[in-house]
Structure formats: structure tokens, C-alpha cells
Amino acid sequence: MYVGSLLVGSRILTIILLTAPITIAFISNPASFTMSWNEGRGGFLFALIFIVFEILSTPKTCTSHKRLFIVFILSLITIFYFVSIESFGFREAMKSSASFYDVVLPDSWTWMWDFIVLVSFLTLSLFILFGTKFYTVAPAAIIYLAGNAIILSLDAFFPYDSLGPLQMIVPLYLELDEAIINWVDRYLIDLGPLTPAIAEGNSLVLTGLNGPFALRVFWPSAGVHSLVIYTVVMLAFLLKMQIPLERRVVYFVIGTLGTFIVNLVRIISLSFFPLLVTTNIQTWEGYHSIAGEVMFLPWLGVYLITIMQLEQRMKLYTQNDRISPH
């Protein structure tokens, strides 16, 4: 009983220490958690979910008070960074330094450092708590944050269509978007006398009930960053699971297809917004800023939970089959 209580207490304390910087960052600047993917900390909330989920699913989390105290100090330092950067004008200074490093998009540059600080804190803390096997404890949270930092750095230095390989998928998405919208116009909803969607390259012209609306789509807005982040998070998740390689491959392929479809749904919804709601660019930008996270991250969470539920049922079925009398 004592050992069980100690284990539960250690898990709770570990979770509190690891998530405290995210909690305080939210309290100090809640608006930063509702901004678009390259202009805020919305991804922090999903990193928090990953941390809680992975710590609770780790069999052994009991560690020494000395190690917990060191992580407590690291947590305070990280909290100080997130509070001070908002309070003392450090973010503006960081944005001003972007030109010195030839950064094209200062917003991506400044928010990139928030993700770098958080992933550094989490990695170092897990190493202190669990030693060299720390990467088996919370790999999804670490890789998710690192993936966001990498994508933000790419967007800062190589925005728009600078990275040709990542831009290649954009015309495919837009052609599918064009075909679906025009099919809806023809068979379901009359969107106006003109062809509602015309796609060419990375350009999309929409003409609906509210007049014309033109878009130029680049790889971050097409959801390529979510595909990259899905890939690294899913690989970490599957490598941690003790299941046959064949099932890992199946789960990965299904998830990739699902992520592709979620991105397509997101782009279609962004197209129908000016066609049916409004062509006001500020209102559209507001929807655009949250659409990706609202669709992609819940999908990823539900899919990972579904995999775990399936694997638990298969494990129970296998155990029952072994002990059942013949």
C-alpha cells in the first residue's frame, strides 16, 4: 500500500513539475494560446496532454527527492523565461534581432524560441529523472515540441514557396479542393453563376455568394507541417509500443492517410468560408488561424487513443485465449 501511494504521489509531482511552465505561460498570456500555429503557443496545450498521458502510462516513475528538486529549479527557470519575455519586452527585442540573422518571417522566429526552451526543459528534466532511457518515457511530447521548433525555423528562414520539395503537395491539395467545391456547386448547393473554384499551381480563385476571393497557398498553410509533425510523433509512439512490426506499419499508413484527409477537409473548409460566410480578410484569417489545430490535433489524439484501446483488447484476447481450457 505504501509503495503504491509513493508511486502515485511521485507521478503526480512529476506531472506538476513538467507541466508547470505551460500552465504559468497560459496564465501570464492566455491570448498566445489562441493564435495561429506560427504566431503563438497553441501547441503547448497538446504537449501538456502528451506529457500527462505518457507519464501516467509509464510503469516506473518513482524517483529521488534530489532529482525532483533539480527539476523543480529547472521548472522555475523556464517559468521565469515565459513570464519575463512577456513582461520586460524581450519578445520585441528578439523580433528586432531577426534581421541580423536574415530571418524573413520574424513571428515564426520569435515563437520558435518558446518551443526550443520548452523542449530543452522537458528533455533535460526527463534525463535527470529517468537517466539515459528518458526518451522512452515521453518521446511524443519531446518530438512534438521539437518538430514544431523545426517547422517554425524552416518557416522563418524559408517561407512561402522557398522550399520546393515541401511545396510540391500544394497543387494536389488545391486540385482536389477545386474538384470537390465545383461538384458541390453542381449537385448540392448553388454557389453562384460563375465557376466557384479555379486552381492553378499554388493559386486558388474562389467566386461565391460574397464575391471573388483569391488565395496563394504555401506549404505551411497546406498542412505540410502537420504531416511532418504527425510522422515524427507517430514514429515515436509506435517505437515505444511492444507490438509486431506489421501492425506498426499498418497503423502508420492508416494515420498518414487520415492526416492527409484531415488536411484536405481543412483546406475545403477554408474555401467554403469565403464562398458562404464572408470574404472579409480579417475574419477569414481568424478562422484560418485556428482551423488547423482544431482539426489536426484532436484527430491525432483520438487516433493514438484508438490504437492503444485496440492493442489492449488484442492483448486481453490473447491472454484469455492462452488460459482458456481446450
C-alpha positions in Angstrom: 0.0 0.0 0.0 2.8 2.4 0.9 4.7 1.7 -2.3 1.6 2.2 -4.4 0.9 5.6 -2.7 4.5 6.6 -3.1 4.3 5.7 -6.8 1.1 7.7 -7.4 2.5 10.7 -5.5 5.7 10.6 -7.5 3.8 10.5 -10.7 1.6 13.4 -9.8 4.5 15.5 -8.6 6.4 14.7 -11.8 3.5 15.8 -13.9 3.1 19.0 -12.0 6.8 19.9 -12.3 6.9 19.1 -16.1 3.7 20.9 -16.9 4.1 23.9 -14.6 5.9 26.1 -17.3 3.0 25.5 -19.7 0.4 26.3 -17.0 2.1 29.5 -16.0 2.7 30.6 -19.6 -1.0 30.2 -20.2 -1.9 32.2 -17.1 0.6 35.0 -18.0 -0.6 35.3 -21.6 -3.7 33.2 -22.4 -4.1 35.1 -25.8 -0.9 33.5 -27.1 -2.6 30.1 -26.9 -5.3 31.0 -29.4 -3.0 32.4 -32.1 -2.2 30.7 -35.4 0.4 27.9 -35.4 3.3 30.3 -36.3 2.1 33.1 -34.0 1.5 31.5 -30.7 1.8 28.7 -28.2 -1.3 26.7 -29.1 0.9 23.6 -29.5 1.9 23.8 -25.8 -1.6 22.6 -24.7 -1.2 19.4 -26.8 2.3 18.9 -25.5 0.8 19.1 -22.0 -1.6 16.4 -22.9 1.2 14.2 -24.3 3.2 14.7 -21.1 0.3 13.7 -18.8 -0.6 10.8 -21.0 2.9 9.4 -21.2 3.8 9.8 -17.6 0.7 8.1 -16.5 1.4 5.2 -18.9 4.9 4.8 -17.7 5.2 1.8 -15.3 8.0 3.2 -13.2 8.1 6.9 -12.3 9.3 6.9 -8.7 12.5 8.9 -8.4 14.6 10.6 -5.7 13.7 13.8 -3.9 17.1 15.2 -5.0 16.2 14.7 -8.7 12.8 16.2 -8.2 14.3 19.2 -6.6 16.7 19.8 -9.5 13.7 19.6 -11.9 11.8 22.0 -9.7 14.7 24.5 -10.1 14.7 24.0 -13.9 10.9 24.5 -13.9 11.3 27.8 -12.1 13.9 28.9 -14.6 11.7 28.0 -17.5 8.7 29.8 -15.9 10.8 32.9 -15.4 11.6 32.9 -19.1 8.0 32.6 -20.2 6.9 35.3 -17.8 9.8 37.7 -18.4 9.6 37.5 -22.1 6.1 39.0 -21.9 6.7 41.4 -19.1 10.0 43.0 -19.9 9.8 43.5 -23.7 12.2 40.6 -24.5 10.0 39.4 -27.3 10.2 42.7 -29.2 13.9 42.6 -28.8 14.0 39.1 -30.1 11.9 40.1 -33.1 14.3 43.0 -33.8 17.2 40.6 -33.8 15.6 38.7 -36.7 17.1 41.0 -39.4 20.6 40.3 -38.0 20.2 36.6 -38.8 18.5 37.2 -42.2 15.1 35.9 -40.9 12.3 36.5 -43.4 9.3 36.0 -41.0 10.0 37.4 -37.5 6.9 35.9 -36.0 8.0 32.4 -36.7 11.5 33.3 -35.5 10.3 34.6 -32.1 7.8 31.8 -31.3 10.4 29.2 -32.4 12.4 30.1 -29.3 9.5 29.3 -27.0 9.3 25.8 -28.4 13.1 25.4 -28.1 13.1 26.5 -24.5 10.2 24.1 -23.6 11.6 21.1 -25.4 15.0 21.8 -23.8 13.5 21.9 -20.3 11.5 18.8 -20.9 14.4 16.8 -22.3 16.8 17.8 -19.6 14.2 17.2 -16.9 13.4 13.7 -18.1 17.1 12.9 -18.4 17.6 13.9 -14.8 14.5 12.0 -13.6 14.9 8.8 -15.7 18.5 8.7 -16.9 19.7 7.6 -20.4 16.3 5.9 -21.1 14.4 9.2 -20.7 13.4 9.1 -24.4 11.2 6.0 -23.7 9.2 7.9 -21.1 7.7 10.8 -23.1 9.0 10.6 -26.7 5.8 12.0 -28.2 5.9 15.2 -26.2 9.6 15.8 -26.9 9.3 15.1 -30.6 6.1 17.1 -31.0 7.8 20.2 -29.5 11.0 19.7 -31.4 9.0 19.2 -34.6 7.2 22.4 -34.1 10.5 24.2 -33.5 12.0 22.8 -36.7 8.9 23.7 -38.7 8.9 27.3 -37.3 12.6 27.6 -38.1 12.0 26.5 -41.7 9.1 28.9 -42.0 11.3 31.7 -40.5 14.2 31.3 -43.0 12.4 29.6 -46.0 8.9 30.9 -46.0 6.3 30.8 -48.8 7.5 28.5 -51.6 11.2 28.7 -50.9 11.4 25.0 -50.1 10.3 23.3 -53.3 10.0 19.7 -52.0 7.6 20.8 -49.3 5.6 22.9 -51.8 5.1 20.0 -54.2 2.0 18.7 -52.4 0.2 22.1 -52.5 -1.1 21.8 -56.2 -2.5 18.4 -55.4 -4.5 19.7 -52.4 -5.8 22.6 -54.4 -6.8 20.5 -57.4 -8.8 18.2 -55.1 -10.3 21.2 -53.4 -11.3 22.6 -56.8 -12.9 19.4 -57.9 -14.9 18.9 -54.6 -16.1 22.5 -54.5 -17.3 22.5 -58.1 -19.0 19.2 -57.6 -20.9 20.6 -54.5 -21.8 23.7 -56.6 -23.1 21.4 -59.4 -25.1 18.9 -57.4 -25.7 20.2 -53.9 -25.5 24.0 -53.3 -25.7 26.7 -55.9 -22.8 28.9 -55.1 -23.4 31.4 -57.9 -23.5 31.8 -61.7 -19.7 31.5 -62.1 -17.4 28.6 -61.5 -16.8 28.7 -57.8 -13.3 27.4 -57.7 -10.4 27.6 -60.1 -7.0 26.3 -59.1 -3.7 26.8 -60.9 -0.4 25.9 -59.2 -0.5 27.3 -55.7 -3.2 29.8 -56.6 -6.9 29.4 -55.9 -9.6 31.8 -57.0 -13.0 31.4 -55.3 -16.2 33.2 -56.5 -19.3 32.6 -54.5 -22.2 34.4 -52.9 -20.0 37.1 -51.4 -17.9 37.9 -54.5 -14.4 36.9 -55.5 -11.7 35.8 -53.1 -8.1 34.9 -54.2 -5.6 32.8 -52.3 -2.0 31.9 -52.7 -1.2 28.8 -50.7 2.2 27.8 -49.4 3.3 24.6 -47.7 2.7 25.6 -44.1 -0.9 26.7 -44.8 -1.5 23.4 -46.8 -0.8 21.4 -43.6 2.6 20.1 -44.6 3.8 20.9 -41.1 1.1 18.7 -39.6 2.2 15.8 -41.8 5.8 16.3 -40.7 4.8 16.5 -37.0 2.4 13.5 -37.4 5.2 11.5 -38.8 7.7 12.1 -36.0 5.1 11.8 -33.2 3.7 8.6 -34.7 7.1 7.0 -35.2 8.0 7.8 -31.5 4.7 6.4 -30.3 4.9 3.2 -32.3 8.5 2.6 -31.4 7.6 2.8 -27.8 4.8 0.1 -28.2 5.7 -3.5 -27.9 3.8 -4.7 -31.0 4.7 -6.6 -34.2 6.3 -4.6 -37.0 3.5 -5.4 -39.4 0.9 -3.7 -37.1 3.1 -0.7 -36.6 3.3 -0.3 -40.4 -0.4 -0.6 -40.8 -1.1 1.9 -38.0 1.4 4.4 -39.5 -0.1 4.1 -43.1 -3.7 4.5 -41.9 -2.7 7.5 -39.8 -0.8 9.1 -42.7 -3.9 8.7 -44.9 -6.1 10.1 -42.1 -3.8 13.1 -41.7 -3.9 13.8 -45.4 -7.7 13.7 -45.3 -7.9 16.0 -42.3 -5.7 18.5 -44.1 -7.9 18.3 -47.2 -11.0 18.9 -45.1 -9.3 21.9 -43.5 -8.5 23.4 -46.9 -12.0 22.7 -48.2 -13.5 24.4 -45.1 -11.2 27.4 -45.6 -12.5 27.6 -49.2 -16.2 27.4 -48.2 -15.7 30.1 -45.6 -15.4 33.0 -48.2 -17.8 31.2 -50.5 -20.7 31.1 -48.0 -19.8 33.2 -45.0 -17.7 36.3 -45.8 -14.8 37.5 -47.9 -13.6 39.8 -45.1 -9.9 39.0 -44.9 -9.6 39.7 -41.2 -12.5 37.4 -40.4 -11.1 34.7 -42.7 -7.7 35.0 -41.1 -9.2 34.5 -37.7 -10.8 31.2 -38.8 -7.6 30.2 -40.7 -5.5 30.7 -37.5 -7.4 28.1 -35.5 -8.7 25.6 -38.2 -5.5 23.6 -38.3 -5.1 22.9 -34.6 -8.9 22.4 -34.1 -8.9 19.6 -36.7 -5.5 18.1 -36.7 -4.5 17.8 -33.1 -7.8 16.2 -31.9 -7.6 13.8 -34.8 -4.1 12.8 -33.7 -5.1 12.4 -30.1 -8.2 10.3 -30.9 -6.2 8.1 -33.3 -3.4 7.4 -30.7 -6.0 6.6 -28.1 -7.8 4.3 -30.5 -4.6 2.4 -31.2 -4.0 1.9 -27.5 -7.5 0.7 -26.9 -7.2 -1.8 -29.8 -3.9 -3.1 -28.6 -5.2 -3.5 -25.0 -8.2 -5.5 -26.3 -5.9 -7.6 -28.5 -3.6 -8.3 -25.5 -6.5 -9.3 -23.3 -7.9 -11.5 -26.1 -4.5 -13.2 -26.5 -4.2 -13.7 -22.7 -7.7 -15.2 -22.4 -7.0 -17.5 -25.4 -3.9 -18.8 -23.7 -5.6 -19.6 -20.4 -8.9 -20.9 -21.8 -9.3 -24.7 -21.5 -9.1 -26.8 -24.6 
